[in-house]
């Protein structure tokens, strides 16, 4: 793409070139404390003009008291030489740039050696402490804005913003609980993923359904909703009529062909799910930015799973090469059920998630082994942050809870027809798995079925021969279980022998 520099503001941008696509830089005599660096940039395609706003151009050598930098820019070029660099005249410049397609935006910014696009180059030039950079080009910006906010916009990513929504969760006749979900940009731990926990039957799926209805019935400031459920039994869109939401942007992915309760529980077969994956994957590959996000997502997964590394290594070895769709589907067919669900759902997310999308996911740990759950969550969290979106998951997994701060966790309780939602007192992010099981999920050894088996054998032995010593009973139980008892089982066995002996003694007395 060519750039044309003109001095006359009356020149019609559409008549400057016969090119189908080009850019026009119009002089601006604006004086930045002695420096003249500013132009107005217009993009022309097939006669249609897009005004991109002010841009400032300078070059590395300002030791010779050169103040009129705009006079040194070539009258025609496809890319400025490396001594030149540019920064937008205001934040609006980058916001307008971010609305262009990937190829056009990057061609323009690279052609002008934009520093918000190339942060390494920005850092090198900033370290030179050039007067023209500090006085003119950075006049409207803080340095951190260039490195953060405007770097994101230059790469076509949405600006990170705070956003939140809430709804009243029915408690009883006299009181409702306000349940809120808040996203804070650049927070650590990240706040784009939220979790809902609770016992079986407490109503976690129903909780997601309430959020879904809230999205369709009220303006939450969110752009679309994407729902994942790999349960063959639930109807995620219970109480929602398909025709009533035809104008909304939503998607459902899961085992069911339809999430609505007025349809049969028809399930997607393996070939259906495979087709859905390939369809989303092919859409991703049509976009440079989506392709890059898909590869980045894959890197996060591979970091924690060697088997994926072997299968997808050819992509990561040469990220610039064209990805072969047929080869991808061949690799996909080799994956385990868990891997297929992870790759498929993340591909759907890469293809579908836009700024301020809402993702609802019912028990993402289904079919997954623990290391894959953790990698899955990290990839999902990265993608939501990258797109400035929010996800709400229901879960029974302490591994998922370990990745989420307690400020992003709601615990659902139910007693009869009375429901409640509480924040946790125990910190969850990075907490010990055993402690999370005990404190949050109330899982102790006494809840485990192996305890019942051990105690049943102890009772039999003691009732048959009460005079046996504790050690004799202990060894006999170990023998009955073929010496296949773990350390916790052995510890509980010794405790059970003492307690049961005491119980039986009391019964005899």
Residue, then its C-alpha position, 0 to 999 in steps of 0.5 A: x500500500x502506498x502513502x502520499x503526502x500532500x500539503x493542500x488541505x483542499x486536495x480531494x483524497x479520492x483523486x490523489x492516486x489511481x490505486x484501489x487502496x492507499x493512504x493520504x498524509x496531509x500536512x498540519x502546521x501545528x507547532x508542538x513547542x517548536x516541533x512540527x511533526x503532525x499529519x492527518x491520515x486518511x485511508x482510501x479504498x475503492x473511492x471510500x475515505x476513512x478518516x483515521x485522525x492525527x499522527x505524528x512522525x519524527x526520526x532518530x536524529x534530532x541532534x541538529x536542531x531539526x524542528x520541522x520533521x514533517x518536511x523530511x517525510x518522503x512525498x510517496x512511500x510504501x514504508x518509511x525507512x527505519x530511521x522514522x517512527x510515528x505515534x498517533x496524535x491521540x487515543x482516537x487514532x488507535x481506536x479508529x485503527x482497531x476498527x480496520x481489518x487485521x491486514x489493513x491495520x497492520x499494513x498502515x501501522x507498519x508502513x508508518x513504523x508505529x511505536x505502539x505496535x512495536x513496543x521493543x522499538x518504542x523502548x529502544x527509542x524511549x531510552x535514547x531520551x529524544x527531545x522530539x519524542x518526549x516533547x511532541x509525540x508523547x505529548x498526549x500520552x503516558x508511557x505506560x499507555x503506549x505499552x499497554x492500552x494503545x499497544x492492545x488497540x494497535x494489535x486489534x485487541x479491545x481496550x481493557x475496561x472495568x465492567x460488572x453486572x448483578x442480579x437478585x437471587x431468590x432466597x426466601x419471601x422476605x429477602x433476596x441476595x444480590x449476586x454480583x460479578x466484577x471484572x477489574x483490568x490487569x488485576x492479579x489474580x485475574x477477575x475475568x473467570x468466576x466460579x459457582x460451587x455447591x452440592x449436587x441438586x442445590x441448583x447450580x445449573x438453575x443459577x446459570x439459567x437465571x443469569x441467561x434469562x437476565x441476559x435476554x431480558x435486561x441490558x447488562x452491557x454485555x454483547x453476547x452469551x456463549x453457553x457450554x454444557x456437556x451433560x446429556x440430561x440438562x436443558x440449559x435454556x429451560x423456560x426460554x423460547x427460541x423464537x423470543x431470542x432470535x434477535x440476540x447474539x448467542x451460541x450453545x455448544x455441547x452434547x445436546x443438539x438443542x438446549x431448549x426444553x421444548x425439544x427432544x433430548x437428541x444428542x450430537x454424535x461424534x461426527x456432529x461434534x467433529x463437524x462443529x469443531x472443523x467449522x469453527x477452526x476454519x473460521x478462525x483460520x480466515x482471520x490473522x488475529x484469531x489464528x494467532x490467538x488459537x496458536x497462543x491457546x495451543x501453547x498454553x495447553x501444550x506447556x502442561x501436556x506432552x501428548x498434545x505437544x507431539x501431535x501439534x508440534x509441526x504448527x509451533x515449529x513454524x507458526x508462519x506456515x499455513x495450517x493444513x485443515x485436513x491435517x488438523x482434523x486427522x490430529x483431532x481424531x487421534x485425541x482422547x475424549x477429554x482433549x477433544x472437548x478442550x480443543x473444540x471448546x477453546x476453538x469455539x471461544x477463539x472464534x466467537x468471543x468478542x469484547x464483553x462476551x458472557x461465557x457460561x460453562x456448566x462443569x468444565x471438568x467433565x471428562x478431564x484429568x486434573x493436569x488438563x483441567x488446570x491448563x484448560x482454565x489457564x487457556x480460557x482465562x488468558x483468552x477472556x482477558x485478551x478479549x475483555x470478556x467474562x466467564x462464569x463456571x459451575x464446578x465440583x473441582x478443587x483444581x478449578x477453585x485453586x485457580x480462582x480468587x475467593x472474590x470471584x467465587x459464589x457458594x450456592x446453598x439450599x435448605x428445602x425451598x430456601x436458597x442462598x448465595x454466599x461468598x467464601x471466607x477461606x482464600x482459594x487462589x493457590x490454596x492447598x487442594x486437601x484444604x479446599x476439599x475439607x473447608x469448601x467441599x466438606x470432604x473428609x475421610x469420614x465421607x469416603x466409602x472405603x471407611x465403611x468397608x474397613x469398619x464393617x470388617x472390624x465389626x465382624x472380627x471384634x464380634x467374633x472374638x472380642x478378646x483379640x488385641x488391636x494389633x491382631x485385628x489391624x493385621x487381620x484387616x490388612x490381610x483381608x484387603x490383600x495389604x492394599x491399604x493406603x496410609x490414610x486408610x491404615x491410620x483410620x483403621x487403627x482409630x476405628x478399631x479403638x472406637x468400635x471396641x469401645x462401642x461394643x463394650x458399652x453394648x455388652x454392659 
